[in-house]
Amino acid sequence: MNPWARVAHVNDTDETPTANQVVGYNMGYFRKAAGMTQAQLGGKLGWSHTTVSAAEKSWDGKRVREFNADQIIAIATELGIPLTGLFMPPDDGGRSRLGALFSRVVPSYAGRTPVMMAYRRRLIAAAGQYLKPGEGHAFDMAGQADALMEQREADERGYRRRMRAYLTEQLAALGPAEDEAEQ
């Protein structure tokens, strides 16, 4: 049985990609986004371009490469993405039926199970210990919070501006108020 079938809440048919297939897919996706050739990525990983090609073709399911943890870390490092990027569901319009995978890559933190509480404590401790603001980390909590607040404020300003314009238009369409017309 495909171990990801449970994660993705689908049946155990061959249509559900394995974790290795998803890593291969994302390796190709992010390699192209980085503007790298297979030979360039292979050189950084100590692989040939044919090895990179075969790993990326894992997605088709004919010959799936199995990645170990060290290889996944090396691939993410050379591509300049977080490890979780290699486990993102494919951008395939939902055909792979791995939408539930996203909740495993970026989990909801609403759960209050003992293991999720332990995870949160470790995540917060690691973020405080290793991620210093302004050092360009992908997970700069302070910077991301500031950016989100700025975006929210800009969205609210835009909404107020649009609402004011709409209300002004509606008032103009109504014409003068009766008590104004009498004066």
C-alpha positions as CSV (number, residue, x, y, z in Angstrom):
1,M,0.0,0.0,0.0
2,N,1.2,3.5,-0.8
3,P,2.0,5.1,2.5
4,W,0.9,8.5,1.2
5,A,-2.6,7.3,0.5
6,R,-3.5,7.7,4.2
7,V,-1.9,11.2,4.3
8,A,-3.8,12.3,1.1
9,H,-7.0,10.6,2.2
10,V,-7.3,8.7,-1.0
11,N,-7.3,5.0,-1.9
12,D,-4.3,2.8,-2.3
13,T,-4.3,2.9,-6.1
14,D,-1.1,3.6,-8.1
15,E,-2.6,7.0,-9.0
16,T,-1.4,8.5,-5.7
17,P,2.2,9.6,-6.0
18,T,4.8,8.5,-3.4
19,A,6.8,10.9,-1.3
20,N,9.8,10.1,-3.6
21,Q,7.8,11.0,-6.7
22,V,6.7,14.3,-5.1
23,V,10.4,15.1,-4.2
24,G,11.4,14.3,-7.8
25,Y,8.6,16.5,-9.2
26,N,9.5,19.5,-7.0
27,M,13.2,19.0,-7.7
28,G,12.5,19.6,-11.4
29,Y,10.0,22.4,-10.7
30,F,12.4,24.4,-8.5
31,R,15.4,23.7,-10.6
32,K,13.7,25.3,-13.6
33,A,12.5,28.2,-11.4
34,A,16.1,28.7,-10.4
35,G,17.2,28.8,-14.0
36,M,19.5,25.8,-13.6
37,T,20.1,23.0,-16.1
38,Q,20.1,19.4,-15.0
39,A,23.9,19.4,-15.5
40,Q,24.3,22.5,-13.2
41,L,22.2,21.0,-10.4
42,G,23.9,17.6,-10.9
43,G,27.4,19.3,-10.6
44,K,26.4,20.8,-7.3
45,L,25.0,17.5,-6.0
46,G,27.9,15.4,-7.3
47,W,25.4,13.7,-9.7
48,S,25.5,13.4,-13.5
49,H,22.8,15.2,-15.5
50,T,21.3,11.8,-16.4
51,T,20.9,11.1,-12.6
52,V,19.1,14.4,-12.1
53,S,16.9,13.7,-15.2
54,A,16.0,10.2,-13.9
55,A,15.2,11.6,-10.4
56,E,13.0,14.3,-11.9
57,K,11.2,11.6,-14.0
58,S,10.3,9.8,-10.9
59,W,7.1,11.7,-11.1
60,D,5.8,9.5,-14.0
61,G,6.0,6.4,-11.7
62,K,7.8,4.2,-14.1
63,R,11.1,4.2,-12.3
64,V,11.0,6.0,-8.9
65,R,14.2,7.1,-7.3
66,E,14.3,6.8,-3.6
67,F,15.8,9.8,-1.9
68,N,17.4,9.6,1.6
69,A,17.4,12.5,4.1
70,D,20.9,13.7,3.3
71,Q,20.0,13.9,-0.4
72,I,16.8,15.8,0.3
73,I,18.7,18.3,2.4
74,A,21.4,18.7,-0.3
75,I,18.8,19.2,-3.0
76,A,16.9,21.8,-1.0
77,T,20.1,23.6,-0.1
78,E,21.4,23.7,-3.7
79,L,18.0,25.0,-5.0
80,G,17.8,27.6,-2.2
81,I,14.5,26.5,-0.9
82,P,13.2,25.2,2.5
83,L,13.0,21.5,2.9
84,T,9.2,21.7,2.9
85,G,9.3,23.0,-0.7
86,L,10.3,19.5,-1.9
87,F,7.1,18.1,-0.3
88,M,4.7,20.6,-1.7
89,P,1.8,19.1,-3.6
90,P,2.3,19.4,-7.4
91,D,0.9,22.3,-9.3
92,D,-1.3,20.1,-11.4
93,G,-4.8,21.4,-10.9
94,G,-5.5,18.8,-8.3
95,R,-5.1,15.8,-10.6
96,S,-2.7,14.1,-8.2
97,R,-5.3,14.3,-5.4
98,L,-2.6,15.4,-2.9
99,G,-4.4,18.5,-1.6
100,A,-4.4,17.0,1.9
101,L,-0.6,16.7,1.7
102,F,-0.4,20.5,2.0
103,S,-1.8,20.3,5.5
104,R,1.1,18.0,6.4
105,V,3.7,20.4,4.8
106,V,2.1,23.5,6.4
107,P,0.1,22.1,9.3
108,S,-2.7,23.9,11.0
109,Y,-1.6,24.8,14.5
110,A,-5.1,24.5,16.0
111,G,-4.5,20.9,17.2
112,R,-3.9,20.7,20.9
113,T,-2.6,17.1,21.0
114,P,0.5,16.6,23.2
115,V,2.7,15.8,20.2
116,M,1.6,19.1,18.4
117,M,2.2,21.0,21.6
118,A,5.7,19.5,21.8
119,Y,6.2,20.3,18.1
120,R,5.2,24.0,18.7
121,R,7.6,24.3,21.7
122,R,10.5,22.9,19.6
123,L,9.6,25.1,16.6
124,I,9.5,28.3,18.7
125,A,12.7,27.4,20.6
126,A,14.5,26.7,17.3
127,A,13.2,29.9,15.7
128,G,14.4,31.9,18.7
129,Q,17.8,30.2,18.8
130,Y,18.7,29.9,15.1
131,L,16.7,32.6,13.2
132,K,17.9,36.1,13.9
133,P,15.8,39.0,12.4
134,G,17.3,40.5,9.4
135,E,19.6,37.6,8.5
136,G,17.6,36.7,5.4
137,H,16.1,33.4,6.7
138,A,13.2,32.0,4.7
139,F,11.3,31.9,8.0
140,D,12.0,35.4,9.5
141,M,9.0,35.5,11.9
142,A,9.3,39.2,12.7
143,G,9.8,40.2,9.1
144,Q,6.9,38.1,7.9
145,A,4.6,39.4,10.6
146,D,5.5,43.0,9.7
147,A,4.9,42.3,6.0
148,L,1.6,40.6,6.7
149,M,0.5,43.6,8.8
150,E,1.5,46.1,6.1
151,Q,-0.4,44.1,3.5
152,R,-3.4,43.9,5.8
153,E,-3.3,47.7,6.4
154,A,-2.9,48.4,2.6
155,D,-5.9,46.1,1.9
156,E,-8.0,47.9,4.5
157,R,-7.0,51.3,3.1
158,G,-7.9,50.1,-0.4
159,Y,-11.3,48.7,0.8
160,R,-12.1,52.0,2.5
161,R,-11.2,53.9,-0.6
162,R,-13.4,51.7,-2.8
163,M,-16.3,51.8,-0.3
164,R,-16.1,55.6,-0.1
165,A,-16.2,55.9,-3.9
166,Y,-19.1,53.5,-4.1
167,L,-21.1,55.4,-1.4
168,T,-20.4,58.7,-2.9
169,E,-21.6,57.4,-6.3
170,Q,-24.8,56.0,-4.6
171,L,-25.5,59.3,-2.8
172,A,-25.0,61.2,-6.1
173,A,-27.5,58.9,-7.8
174,L,-30.1,59.6,-5.0
175,G,-29.9,63.3,-5.6
176,P,-30.2,65.9,-2.9
177,A,-31.9,65.1,0.4
178,E,-35.5,66.4,0.8
179,D,-34.6,68.8,3.5
180,E,-31.7,70.2,1.4
181,A,-34.0,70.6,-1.6
182,E,-36.5,72.7,0.5
183,Q,-33.8,75.2,1.5
